[in-house]
């Protein structure tokens, strides 16, 4: 048992490398926040395209459905490797896109952001679609009867209601997204897992990885409890409006 605690809970190694692991975790948090916001926006765009009516929108609907199916079917790790290995050599793109360095972040940070946003955008699109489908169709009919166009009805009536319904599952997906940021370490971005691995390789001890796991838990467990509370509030609200 002493060997177990020495291997995974060596306080000296945790203390000596705390700043380095914390710096990696801060990189993880930044990566998750930027990717999460972009994925939510992109997912909403995909969901609205998929829900758009009319024959004129049929090609775009088909493209959106294909994109969602493909990106949900391809592992995020492969998307990261594809972007990192191909984007820099696409000479027809501007250099600011091929080798981005926005806000002082290295290009591998933005390759990770792009990969995560594209992949989780597909997942968020399905979450939004479930929210849109959960809004009674009578809401759209009422909005149109008041003279609203379809885009205005979606913007002012349907989408706000849908977003309120999907906040809990979106937070759940964000927790998964945050954990998946560790995959970006494969292209040499020093996030919390890669920082822990480097310390592990130097000391032949896994305590730094345990420290990184603790940092994840400190963030994800409160988020999980928030999700539980939001779900409970929604259930209470549904029971109050349910017909007797």
C-alpha positions in Angstrom: 0.0 0.0 0.0 2.9 2.3 0.7 4.2 1.8 -2.8 0.7 2.8 -4.2 0.6 6.1 -2.3 4.2 6.8 -3.2 3.5 6.2 -6.9 0.3 8.2 -7.1 0.2 10.6 -4.1 3.8 11.7 -3.6 3.2 15.1 -2.0 6.8 16.3 -2.6 6.4 15.8 -6.4 3.0 17.4 -6.3 4.4 20.4 -4.5 7.5 20.8 -6.6 5.6 20.6 -9.9 2.3 22.3 -8.8 3.0 25.5 -10.8 3.8 23.6 -14.0 0.8 21.4 -13.8 -1.4 24.3 -12.9 -0.1 26.2 -15.9 -1.0 23.2 -18.0 -4.5 23.2 -16.5 -4.9 26.9 -17.2 -4.1 26.1 -20.8 -6.8 23.3 -20.7 -9.4 25.8 -19.3 -8.6 28.3 -22.0 -8.8 25.7 -24.7 -12.1 24.4 -23.3 -13.7 27.8 -23.0 -12.8 29.1 -26.5 -13.7 25.8 -28.1 -16.9 25.5 -26.2 -18.2 28.9 -27.2 -17.3 28.4 -30.9 -18.8 24.9 -30.9 -22.1 26.2 -29.4 -22.3 28.9 -32.0 -21.4 26.6 -34.9 -23.8 23.9 -33.5 -26.7 26.5 -33.5 -25.9 27.4 -37.1 -26.0 23.8 -38.2 -29.2 23.1 -36.3 -31.0 26.1 -37.8 -29.8 25.1 -41.3 -31.1 21.5 -40.7 -34.4 22.8 -39.4 -34.9 25.3 -42.3 -38.0 24.5 -44.4 -38.5 24.6 -48.1 -37.1 23.0 -51.2 -34.6 25.8 -51.7 -32.9 24.8 -48.5 -32.8 21.1 -49.4 -29.1 21.1 -50.5 -28.0 23.0 -47.4 -30.0 20.7 -45.2 -28.3 17.7 -46.9 -24.9 19.2 -46.3 -25.6 20.0 -42.7 -26.9 16.4 -42.1 -23.9 14.9 -43.8 -21.5 17.1 -41.8 -23.1 16.2 -38.5 -23.1 12.5 -39.3 -19.5 12.5 -40.4 -18.0 14.6 -37.6 -19.9 12.6 -35.0 -18.5 9.4 -36.5 -14.9 10.4 -36.7 -12.8 10.3 -33.5 -11.7 13.7 -32.3 -8.1 12.5 -32.2 -8.2 11.9 -35.9 -9.6 15.4 -36.6 -6.8 16.9 -34.5 -4.2 15.0 -36.4 -5.7 15.8 -39.8 -5.8 19.5 -39.1 -2.4 19.7 -37.6 -0.9 17.6 -40.4 -2.6 19.3 -43.4 -3.7 22.9 -42.5 -0.1 24.4 -42.5 0.6 23.1 -46.1 -2.6 24.3 -47.7 -1.0 27.2 -49.6 -4.2 28.5 -51.1 -5.3 29.6 -47.6 -4.0 32.9 -46.0 -1.1 32.5 -43.7 -3.2 33.8 -40.8 -5.4 30.7 -41.2 -2.7 28.2 -41.9 -0.4 29.3 -39.1 -2.6 31.3 -36.7 -1.1 33.1 -33.7 -4.1 35.1 -32.4 -3.8 36.6 -28.9 -0.3 35.3 -28.5 -1.3 31.7 -28.6 0.7 29.2 -30.7 -0.7 27.7 -33.8 -1.2 24.3 -32.1 -3.5 25.9 -29.6 -5.7 27.1 -32.5 -5.5 23.8 -34.3 -6.9 22.2 -31.2 -9.6 24.8 -30.9 -10.6 24.3 -34.6 -10.7 20.5 -34.2 -12.7 20.6 -31.0 -15.1 23.2 -32.3 -15.8 21.4 -35.6 -16.4 18.1 -33.8 -18.4 19.3 -30.8 -20.3 21.6 -33.1 -21.9 18.5 -34.6 -22.8 17.2 -31.2 -24.3 20.6 -30.1 -26.2 20.7 -33.3 -28.1 17.6 -32.3 -28.7 19.0 -28.8 -30.1 22.2 -30.3 -32.3 20.1 -32.7 -33.8 18.3 -29.8 -34.6 21.6 -28.2 -36.1 23.0 -31.3 -38.3 19.9 -31.7 -39.4 20.2 -28.1 -41.0 23.6 -28.7 -44.7 23.0 -29.5 -45.4 23.7 -33.2 -48.2 26.0 -32.1 -45.6 28.5 -31.0 -44.5 28.9 -34.6 -48.1 29.1 -35.9 -48.9 31.8 -33.3 -45.8 33.8 -34.3 -46.6 33.5 -38.0 -50.3 34.5 -37.3 -48.9 37.7 -35.8 -47.2 38.6 -39.0 -43.7 37.4 -38.2 -41.6 35.9 -41.0 -40.1 32.5 -40.4 -36.6 33.9 -39.5 -38.1 36.4 -37.1 -40.3 33.7 -35.5 -37.2 31.5 -35.1 -35.1 34.3 -33.6 -37.6 35.8 -31.2 -39.9 32.9 -30.3 -38.5 29.4 -31.1 -34.8 29.6 -30.5 -35.0 31.4 -27.1 -37.3 28.7 -25.8 -35.2 25.9 -27.3 -32.0 27.2 -25.7 -33.6 27.3 -22.3 -34.5 23.6 -22.7 -31.1 22.4 -23.8 -28.8 24.2 -21.2 -28.4 21.0 -19.0 -27.4 18.7 -21.9 -25.1 21.4 -23.3 -23.3 21.7 -19.9 -23.0 17.9 -19.9 -21.3 18.0 -23.4 -19.1 20.9 -22.2 -17.8 18.6 -19.4 -17.0 16.0 -22.0 -15.4 18.6 -24.2 -13.2 19.8 -21.3 -11.9 16.3 -20.7 -11.3 15.8 -24.4 -9.0 18.8 -24.6 -6.3 16.4 -23.3 -6.2 14.9 -26.8 -4.6 18.1 -28.1 -1.4 17.1 -26.2 -0.8 14.7 -29.1 0.3 17.7 -31.2 2.6 18.9 -28.4 0.4 21.5 -26.7 1.4 21.5 -23.1 -2.0 21.1 -21.4 -2.5 19.5 -18.0 -2.2 15.9 -19.1 0.9 16.5 -21.2 2.5 18.4 -18.3 1.7 15.5 -16.0 3.2 13.1 -18.5 6.4 15.1 -18.7 6.8 15.1 -15.0 6.0 11.3 -14.9 8.7 10.6 -17.5 11.2 12.7 -15.5 10.5 11.2 -12.1 9.1 7.7 -13.0 6.2 8.7 -10.7 2.5 9.4 -11.6 1.7 11.9 -8.8 1.7 14.8 -11.2 -1.0 13.1 -13.3 -3.0 12.5 -10.1 -2.7 16.2 -9.4 -4.0 17.0 -12.8 -6.9 14.6 -12.2 -7.7 16.4 -9.0 -7.8 19.7 -10.8 -10.3 18.3 -13.3 -12.5 17.0 -10.5 -12.5 20.3 -8.8 -14.0 21.9 -11.9 -16.2 19.1 -13.3 -18.0 18.0 -10.2 -19.5 21.5 -9.5 -20.6 21.6 -13.1 -22.2 18.2 -12.8 -24.1 19.4 -9.7 -25.3 22.5 -11.6 -26.6 20.2 -14.4 -28.5 18.1 -11.8 -30.1 21.2 -10.3 -31.1 22.6 -13.7 -32.6 19.3 -14.7 -34.6 19.1 -11.4 -35.9 22.7 -11.9 -37.0 21.8 -15.4 -38.8 18.7 -14.1 -40.6 20.8 -11.5 -41.6 23.4 -14.1 -42.9 20.6 -16.4 -45.0 19.1 -13.6 -46.5 22.5 -12.8 -47.7 23.1 -16.4 -48.7 19.5 -17.1 -52.5 19.1 -17.6 -54.3 17.7 -14.7 
